[in-house]
Amino acid sequence: MKKKGQVFSMDFISSIVPFLFILTLILLIWFNINYKIGQRENNLEIQNKITSLSEILIKTEGNPKNWENPIIQENEIKSLGLALNDNVVDSEKFFRLMELDYIPVRKKLGIPRFQLFLGLYDKDGQVIELDGTGMVYGVYPPENEEKYSITRFVVLEHNGERELASLKVILW
């Protein structure tokens, strides 16, 4: 009498179940590692963006250098910088920035994918008010939003007078 092999046997089940379990475990670990790597790369990108953005704002005048002049149209502004010179922020440039449209500003700053908030603060951590206007620009992030910030110490010049201030840049 010939013995016929059975395709579906207990040996097959007892070998396929551990194999599928191990395969599922490996895939879960793989996806988790890829997710963490993606998050880390995104965090690094945001940190690099916020550092370079703060440098540009406090160390460059922008292009054209007198872009704060109201006769210069928004579409003529090629780049934005708030500095009179290194780490000295011109209040007139900040006032003009507050008049510009939010989305084009983010594009000019090279951060179209991110939301932006800028604020000038005094030594007590209060928003600086000049001529009755709070020196802030953009949208403050919601409390539950993951955000990245950097604070740079600057000198703020307004009408020929200078005061110590801090520029806070927040991206999310």
C-alpha positions, 0 to 999 in steps of 0.5 A, a space after each residue: 500500500 502506498 502512503 499519500 502525503 497530506 498537504 495540510 498537516 500539523 507539522 505544516 501548521 506548527 511551522 507556519 505559525 511561528 514563521 508568521 509571528 516572527 515575520 509580523 514582529 520583524 515588520 512591526 519593528 521595521 516600520 517603527 524604526 522607519 517612522 522614528 528615522 523619519 521623525 528624526 530627519 524632520 526634526 533635524 530639518 526644522 532645527 536647521 531651518 530655524 537656526 538659519 532663518 534666525 541667522 538671516 533675520 538678525 544678520 542681513 538687511 534683506 534684498 533690496 537693502 531698503 525693503 522697509 521703504 513703502 514705495 518698494 512693492 512686496 513683489 520687488 522684495 527678493 529676501 527679508 532681513 531685519 538687520 541694520 547691521 550684525 544683531 541690530 534689528 531695525 524696527 522699521 523693517 519689523 513694522 514693514 514685515 508686519 504689513 506683508 502677506 503671511 504666505 509670501 513671507 514664508 516663501 521668501 524666508 524659505 519655509 513654505 511648509 512651516 508655520 511661523 511666529 516672530 516676536 521681539 521681547 524685552 528683558 522681562 520677557 514681555 512683547 515690545 510695544 512700539 508706537 502702540 503696536 506689539 512687535 509680533 508677526 505670524 501665527 502663535 502655535 496652539 498649545 498642543 502643537 509640536 513646535 520648535 523655537 530659538 531665541 536670539 539676543 539682539 539690539 533693537 533700534 527705533 528712532 535712533 534709540 537702542 535697547 536690548 531685546 530678544 527675537 523669538 522665532 517659532 516654527 511648527 
